Amino acid sequence: MKAIAALLLMGKLGPLLTTGGTMVISVFAYALVYGWSYAAGFVALIFVHELGHFIAARSRNLKVGAPTFIPFVGAWIELKEQPLDAETEAFVGIAGPMLGSAGAFACYLIAVASGSQVLLALAYAGFMINLFNLIPLSPLDGGRIVSVISPRIWLLGVPILVALFLWKPNPLLIFIAVLALPQVWRALKDRGMSAEAYYRASVGVRLKYAAQYLILAAALAMMAFELQERLGGR
C-alpha cells in the first residue's frame, strides 16, 4: 500500500517536478552567462508567459501539460487536446504574450521606482521576447493569433524571419523556419484556407483579434525601443 501511495504521489508531482526541474536547469545555464539575479528573473518572465497560455487553455477546457523549459530555446506547454477552431487557438495564443508583457511591464515599473538596472534589463528582455513571439508565423504565438484573421498573413512572417536571421543569425530561427515551412506552403498553395470550417469566424471576432494583436505589438515595440535607448551600451 505504501508503494502504491508513493507511485500516486509521484504521478501527481510529475508535472511539478518537470516544470521545477527544467526551470532550475535553465536558471543555472543562463547564470553561467548572465549571472544569477538576471537568470532567475529571465526564467521567471518566460514562466509568466507560458502561464498565460496554460490559464487560457484551461479556461477553454483544453487538456494541457505543465510548462517545460529548454535553456537558450525557451519553454512550451503541451496541448494534449487540440483546439476545435482558430478562435480558440488565437485565444490561447495571445494569452501568453499578454500576461508575459504584463510581467515585463511590472519589472519596468519596479525598476523605475527602485533604479535597478537588472530589472530594467529584464523588462527589456521581456518586451523583446513577447514581441518576437508575435511574428505572424506558426508555430510562434503570432501565427496562432493571426490564423483566425486569415492564415495567409503567415506569408508576412517569412520576410520578418529572414530579416532577423540576416541581422543576427541564430540556429533557433532556422529551427522555427523548418517548423513553419509546411504551414507557409499550405497558405501559399491553398487560397481557400480561410473558408475552411476551422478558420471560419465572424467579422467581429476577426476585428477583435486584429486590434488586440496590433495594439500589443505596437506597445511592445515602443517599450522595447524606449528601454533600448535608456539602457544604451549597458
C-alpha positions as CSV (number, residue, x, y, z in Angstrom):
1,M,0.0,0.0,0.0
2,K,2.9,2.3,0.8
3,A,4.4,1.6,-2.6
4,I,1.1,2.4,-4.4
5,A,0.7,5.6,-2.4
6,A,4.3,6.6,-3.4
7,L,3.6,6.0,-7.1
8,L,0.4,8.0,-6.9
9,L,2.3,10.9,-5.2
10,M,5.0,10.7,-7.9
11,G,2.3,10.9,-10.6
12,K,0.7,13.9,-9.0
13,L,4.1,15.6,-8.6
14,G,5.3,14.6,-12.0
15,P,4.3,17.9,-13.8
16,L,5.5,20.0,-10.9
17,L,8.9,18.2,-10.9
18,T,9.2,18.6,-14.7
19,T,8.5,22.3,-14.6
20,G,10.5,23.0,-11.5
21,G,13.4,20.8,-12.6
22,T,13.7,22.3,-16.1
23,M,13.4,25.8,-14.6
24,V,16.3,25.1,-12.3
25,I,18.4,23.8,-15.1
26,S,17.6,26.8,-17.2
27,V,18.4,29.3,-14.4
28,F,21.8,27.5,-13.9
29,A,22.5,27.7,-17.7
30,Y,21.6,31.3,-18.0
31,A,23.5,32.2,-14.8
32,L,26.8,30.9,-16.4
33,V,26.4,33.7,-18.9
34,Y,24.4,36.5,-17.3
35,G,24.7,36.0,-13.6
36,W,22.2,34.6,-11.1
37,S,19.9,37.5,-10.5
38,Y,19.3,38.1,-14.2
39,A,19.0,34.4,-14.9
40,A,16.3,33.9,-12.2
41,G,14.3,36.9,-13.4
42,F,14.6,35.9,-17.1
43,V,13.3,32.4,-16.4
44,A,10.5,33.8,-14.3
45,L,9.4,36.1,-17.1
46,I,9.3,33.1,-19.5
47,F,7.3,31.2,-16.9
48,V,4.7,34.0,-16.7
49,H,4.4,34.0,-20.5
50,E,3.7,30.2,-20.5
51,L,1.4,30.6,-17.6
52,G,-0.8,32.8,-19.8
53,H,-1.1,30.0,-22.3
54,F,-1.8,27.5,-19.5
55,I,-4.6,29.5,-17.9
56,A,-6.2,30.3,-21.3
57,A,-6.2,26.7,-22.4
58,R,-7.7,25.5,-19.1
59,S,-10.4,28.2,-19.3
60,R,-11.4,26.7,-22.6
61,N,-11.4,23.2,-21.1
62,L,-8.4,22.0,-23.1
63,K,-6.2,19.4,-21.6
64,V,-2.7,20.9,-21.2
65,G,0.6,19.9,-19.7
66,A,2.7,21.9,-17.3
67,P,5.4,24.2,-18.9
68,T,8.7,22.6,-19.8
69,F,11.9,24.7,-20.2
70,I,14.9,24.3,-22.5
71,P,17.9,26.6,-21.9
72,F,18.6,29.2,-24.7
73,V,15.5,28.0,-26.5
74,G,12.6,28.9,-24.3
75,A,9.7,26.9,-23.0
76,W,6.4,25.5,-24.1
77,I,3.2,23.9,-22.8
78,E,2.0,20.7,-24.4
79,L,-1.6,20.9,-25.6
80,K,-2.8,17.3,-25.1
81,E,-6.0,18.3,-26.8
82,Q,-6.0,20.5,-29.9
83,P,-8.4,23.5,-30.3
84,L,-11.5,22.9,-32.2
85,D,-11.4,26.2,-34.1
86,A,-9.0,29.0,-34.9
87,E,-10.6,31.4,-32.5
88,T,-9.8,29.1,-29.6
89,E,-6.2,28.7,-30.9
90,A,-5.9,32.5,-31.1
91,F,-7.3,32.9,-27.6
92,V,-4.7,30.6,-26.2
93,G,-2.0,32.0,-28.4
94,I,-2.5,35.7,-27.4
95,A,-2.8,35.0,-23.7
96,G,1.0,34.2,-23.4
97,P,2.2,37.5,-24.8
98,M,-0.4,39.4,-22.9
99,L,0.5,38.0,-19.5
100,G,4.2,38.0,-20.4
101,S,4.0,41.6,-21.4
102,A,2.3,42.4,-18.1
103,G,5.1,40.7,-16.2
104,A,7.7,42.7,-18.2
105,F,5.8,45.9,-17.5
106,A,5.8,45.1,-13.8
107,C,9.6,44.8,-13.9
108,Y,9.7,48.1,-15.7
109,L,7.7,49.9,-13.0
110,I,9.7,48.4,-10.2
111,A,12.9,49.3,-12.0
112,V,11.9,52.9,-12.5
113,A,10.9,53.2,-8.8
114,S,14.0,51.4,-7.4
115,G,16.6,52.4,-10.0
116,S,17.5,48.7,-10.5
117,Q,19.4,48.2,-13.8
118,V,18.9,44.4,-13.6
119,L,15.1,44.8,-13.5
120,L,15.4,47.4,-16.3
121,A,17.3,44.9,-18.4
122,L,14.8,42.1,-17.5
123,A,11.9,44.4,-18.6
124,Y,13.7,45.0,-21.9
125,A,14.2,41.2,-22.4
126,G,10.6,40.6,-21.5
127,F,9.3,43.1,-24.1
128,M,11.6,41.7,-26.8
129,I,10.6,38.0,-26.0
130,N,6.9,38.7,-26.3
131,L,7.4,40.9,-29.4
132,F,9.4,38.2,-31.1
133,N,6.6,35.7,-30.3
134,L,4.2,38.0,-32.2
135,I,5.8,37.3,-35.5
136,P,2.9,36.2,-37.6
137,L,4.3,32.8,-38.4
138,S,3.2,29.4,-36.9
139,P,4.4,27.8,-34.6
140,L,5.1,31.2,-32.9
141,D,2.2,32.8,-30.9
142,G,1.7,35.4,-33.6
143,G,1.0,32.7,-36.2
144,R,-1.6,31.2,-33.9
145,I,-3.3,34.6,-33.3
146,V,-3.5,35.7,-36.9
147,S,-4.8,32.4,-38.1
148,V,-8.3,33.5,-37.0
149,I,-7.9,36.7,-39.1
150,S,-6.5,35.0,-42.2
151,P,-4.0,32.1,-42.5
152,R,-2.4,33.9,-45.5
153,I,-1.0,36.5,-43.0
154,W,1.6,33.8,-42.3
155,L,3.2,34.8,-45.5
156,L,4.1,38.2,-43.9
157,G,6.1,36.4,-41.3
158,V,8.6,34.9,-43.8
159,P,10.4,38.2,-44.7
160,I,10.4,39.2,-41.0
161,L,12.1,35.9,-40.0
162,V,14.6,36.3,-42.9
163,A,15.4,39.8,-41.9
164,L,16.0,38.7,-38.3
165,F,18.3,36.0,-39.5
166,L,20.3,38.4,-41.7
167,W,20.5,40.8,-38.8
168,K,21.5,38.3,-36.1
169,P,22.0,34.7,-37.4
170,N,20.7,32.2,-34.9
171,P,20.1,28.4,-35.3
172,L,16.8,28.9,-33.4
173,L,15.5,31.0,-36.3
174,I,16.3,28.1,-38.7
175,F,14.5,25.7,-36.5
176,I,11.4,27.9,-36.4
177,A,11.6,28.3,-40.2
178,V,11.7,24.5,-40.6
179,L,8.6,24.1,-38.4
180,A,6.8,26.9,-40.2
181,L,7.5,25.7,-43.7
182,P,4.6,23.2,-44.1
183,Q,2.0,25.8,-42.9
184,V,3.5,28.6,-45.1
185,W,3.5,26.3,-48.1
186,R,-0.1,25.4,-47.5
187,A,-1.1,29.0,-47.1
188,L,0.7,29.8,-50.4
189,K,-0.8,26.9,-52.2
190,D,-4.4,26.9,-50.9
191,R,-6.2,30.2,-51.4
192,G,-9.4,28.9,-49.8
193,M,-8.0,28.1,-46.4
194,S,-9.9,30.9,-44.7
195,A,-13.2,29.3,-45.9
196,E,-12.4,26.1,-44.1
197,A,-14.6,25.3,-41.1
198,Y,-11.6,25.5,-38.7
199,Y,-10.8,29.1,-39.7
200,R,-14.3,30.4,-40.0
201,A,-15.0,33.4,-37.7
202,S,-17.3,36.4,-37.7
203,V,-16.1,39.8,-38.8
204,G,-16.4,41.0,-35.2
205,V,-14.1,38.2,-33.9
206,R,-11.5,38.8,-36.7
207,L,-11.5,42.6,-35.9
208,K,-11.2,41.9,-32.2
209,Y,-8.1,39.8,-32.5
210,A,-6.6,42.1,-35.2
211,A,-7.0,45.1,-32.8
212,Q,-5.5,43.2,-29.9
213,Y,-2.6,41.9,-31.9
214,L,-1.7,45.3,-33.4
215,I,-2.1,47.2,-30.2
216,L,0.0,44.7,-28.3
217,A,2.7,44.6,-31.0
218,A,2.9,48.4,-31.1
219,A,3.0,48.8,-27.3
220,L,5.8,46.2,-27.1
221,A,7.8,47.8,-29.9
222,M,7.6,51.2,-28.3
223,M,8.5,49.9,-24.8
224,A,11.5,47.9,-26.2
225,F,12.7,50.9,-28.2
226,E,12.4,53.2,-25.2
227,L,14.3,50.8,-23.0
228,Q,17.0,50.2,-25.6
229,E,17.6,54.0,-25.7
230,R,17.7,54.1,-21.9
231,L,20.0,51.1,-21.4
232,G,22.3,52.1,-24.2
233,G,25.5,50.1,-24.2
234,R,24.8,48.7,-20.7
